[in-house]
Amino acid sequence: MTLSHSSRMARTLRGFTLASALIALPAFAAGSAPRVFPQPEEAAAALVASLKAADGKAVLAVLGSSAREWVFSGDRPTDVKLWQLFVDAYDAQHTVVEVADGRAVLIVGPGRYPFSFPILRVAGGWRFDAEQGKEELINRRVGMNELSTIEVLKEVVAAQREYALMDRNGNGSPEYAARFTSTAGKRDGLYWDTAAGEAPSPLGPLVAEAQAAGYSKHSSGKPFHGYMFKMLDGQGPDAVGGAQTYTVDGKVGGFAVLAYPAKYGLSGVKSFIVNQVGVILEKDLGAKTASIAEKTTLFNPDKSWAPVAKR
């Protein structure tokens, strides 16, 4: 899950959301309109100032309270990182460009990335149009989260293969992990705590990177890059090799992982699935994604699942 600094910055800025500033805010009065400013530059400066101050209430005062309904991604660490990168890019370089039809666009960073929400000329001045930028912002965030999730699944497959090579039972047969995090005092998962000087667990580098980004080491049940990750128990008749339970007589002979958006349509759209073969498949499970995912216990992709497309 390694990207160059420049490409990571580009993807991150394209996926910027304001959700981090809006966590646990008191309710706004229904229908609070975006604040109107004398000049578009003042609107942009007010938004950035509210972000720097981590003042979510001020952010909604600038954008309008209706933005609160859809800016949450459900993944605070990622949102916090994106927020800071946006502010850093603004500080490095920014300009407001007036375009046709009484609109202006905030451009930030050396790469000149346009902010999703246009600034509109209205009676008395200028204000952000958060609603007009809604679809674009969500699409950017979804795209970034889906790319990250594909990379995470690649890391999990690599970690499982490393785990299998350890031959913990000394029987010469590859055995996979049935869980992401090991049971306390055991090494039955892809991650376990290690002492100084010890080799990291197979998933150790990914966990370390996640912790550096603000995720908890023990964050089971919480989204990672906007997605939930679930180990499956076996595979069904549509899978290569037919139906089978992965764990037999205490030995884990296969694995599969399902990744699905924590908030369908907001943090992601596609769901992803992979098993020990290593081919990642994708499918849009629709509005009932969470319900379908919760009931899914087997790797059993039919023809409606397709290999991930290049992004």
N, C-alpha and C positions, 0 to 999 in steps of 0.2 A: 504494500500500500504506500509506495514511495513515489512522489511526484517531484519534479523540479520546482524550485521556489517560485519561478515566474508562472509556470502553468498552474500551480496550486493557488497562487494569488489570483490569477485570472478567473479560475473556476469559482473561487470563494467569493470574489466580488460580484460575479454574475449571480450567485446564489444568496446574496445578502438579504437578511430579514431583520425586522425590528423586534422580534418576539422577546428577546432577552430583557428588554427594558420594560416589558409589559407583564412580567410575572407577578402574581399576587397583588394586583392593583385594586383599589376600591372601585366600586362601580361608578361609572360616569352617568350623568344625566342622559336619558335617552335622546339620541339625535343631536348631540353636541356637534356643531359645525366646525370645520377646520378654521383656524385663526387666519385672519386677513392681514397682510403686511403691505407697507407702502411700495416696496420693491421686491422682485423675486429673489434677489441676493439676500435680503433680510430673512425671507422665509427659509432659505437653505441654511443660513447661519443659525437660526433659531432651532432648527431640527438637530443640527450637529451639536449645538450647545447642550440640548436636552439629553442627547446620547452620552456626551462626555460626563455629564453630571449623574448618569444612570437614573434619570428622573423619568420614569415611564409615564407618569401623569402629564408631564410637560410634553412628552412625545405625542400623546393622544390629543393634547390641546392643539398642537401644530397640525397633525394629520386629520383630526376629527375622530370622534368616539366610534364611528362605524367600523373603523379599521381594526378595532380590537377583536371583532368576530372571526377574523380569518388570518391574522398575522402570527398566531401561535403555531410553532412547528412541533411542540411536544418534546423538544430536545434542547434543554437549556445550555449545556456546554457548547454545542455547535453554534447556537445563536449568539452566545457571548463572544465567541471567537470571531464570528462574522461581523458583529457589531464593531469590535475593536479594529478589525482590518479596514472596515469602511471609514471609520474616523481617521485612521492613519493615512489612508489614501486621500481623504479630503484635505488633511493637513499638508500632505506632500504637494498636492496640486489640485486646484478646483476652479471651475468657471461655470457661469450660468449663461446658457445660449438661448436667446429668444428665437422661436421658430414661427411658422405661419399660424394663423387663426388664434392669436392671443395666447399662445402657449410658450413656456420656457422649460428648458431641461437642465438639470444639475449634472455636470460632468465631473468625475473625480478620478484622481490618480494619473500617473504618467501614461497609462494605457488608455486613458480617456473613456472610462466606463460610464454610460448613462444610468442615472438613478431611475428606478422603475416608475416612480410617481411624477407625472408632469406638474408644472406649476402654472396655474391658469390665471388669466386676467379677469377679474370680476369687479363689480361695483365697489369702489373704495380701495382697490389695490390688487394684490396677488395672493393666492392660496394654493396649497397642494391639492391635487385630485387623487386621493388614495384609491378610490373606487376604480378609476380608469387604469391604474397601475396594478390592480389586484391580480388579474390573470397572468400578466407578465412576471410578477414577483413569484407567484406560486409555481409557475412553470420553471423558473430558474432554480428555485429551491428544490423542487422535485427532481429535476435533472441532476443536480449536484448530489443529492442523497442517493439516487439510484446508482450513479457512478461509484460512490463510496461503498455502497452495499455490495456491489459486484466485486470490488477489490477485497472487501472483508471476507467474502465467501471463498475467494481464491486463497486468502491467508489461512482460513479454517481447513481447507482441503490439504494445503501444504503441512499444516500442523498435525493433522490426522495421520498423514503419511510418515511424518517424523516420529510420531508416537508409536506407530506400528513397528517401525524399525528398531525400537528400543527392546522389543522382545522381553517384556518384564517377567514373563513366566518361564523363560528359558526353554520353551518347547519348539522354537524355530518357526512357529506359525505367527503371521502378522495378526495383531489384535488392536482394534481401534478403541477410542474413548467413547463412552456413552453419555458424557456430559461435558459441558464447557469448563466448569470449575470443579476441582477435585473436592471430595468429601474431606472434612478436617482430618489431618493426620495421614491422609492417603494420597496416592497419585493415580486416581482412577478417572481423572478429567484432563482436559488439554492444558489447564493452568493450575499451578500450585505455587505456594510461597517458597522461595529459595533463600538460602543464607549467602552472605558475602563470599564470593569465590566459586559458588556453585554454578553449573550451567543452567541457563534459564529453562523453564518449561517450554513445550512447543508453542504455546500461545503467549508466552511471556513478553516478547517484543511488542505484540499488538496491544496487550494489556497495559504495558508501560507507556506506549504512545497514547492510549486512551486516557490514562491517568494524567498525563501531561496536558491533555486537552481539557481536563476538568471533570472527567467521568470518574465515578467511584469504582474502586477495584472490585467491589461486590455489589454490582448494580443490576442483578438479575431482576427481570420484570420491568426494566426501564429501557426506553429506546436508545439506540446507538446510531448516530447519523440519521435519525428519523425513522429507523426500522427496528422491529422486534425480530429476534433470532430464536429458533426453536429446533432442538434435536428431535428427530423422529425415531420411532421404535423399530421400524422394519420397512419392507417394501411390498407392494401389491402386485397383482398379475400383469399390469401394464408395464412394469419395470423390466429391464433386461435381467434375465435370470429367474424371472417369475417371483411369486409370493414367497416371502421368508421373514422370519423374525431375526433381527440382527444379533440378539443375545441368546445364546444357547449354552446351557450348562456353565453359566458364568463367563463365557467367552464371547467377546463382541467381534463378529466377523464382518461387519459392514457399518456404514453410517450414512445419515442423510440429514440435511439442514434445510429448514424453510425460513425464509426472510420475508417479512411482510410489513407494509407501512403502518406506523403507529397511528397515524391519522390519514385515512384514505382520502386522496385528493388534495391534501395539504402538505403532508410530509413525504408523500410518495404515491405512486399509482400502481406500478407493476409489483407483483410478488415474484420471488426468485426461489428456486429449489435446486439442490445439487446432492449427489451421493458420491460414493467412493470412486466412481468412474471419472468424476471431475468435470463433467459437462454441465455448465450452469444453464438452466432453463428459466424462461420468464412467461408470465401470464397476468393479464389484468383480471382480477377476481371480482371487480365491481364494488358496489357500495356495501356489500355484505362481507368484505374481505376479512375483517376481524373475526366474525362468527365462523367463517369457513376455516380460517387458520387455526382457531381454537379447537375445532373438531378434527383437524388433520393430524393423524398419528403415523401414517405410512407414506413412503415415497412411491407414488403411483401416478406419474404424469401421463396423461393421454395425449392424443395428437394436437390438442389445443394449446399445449405447452410447446414453446419454440426455443431453440438455442438463442442466447442473448445476442441482440443485434449490436453491431459496432456503434459506439457513441462518441 
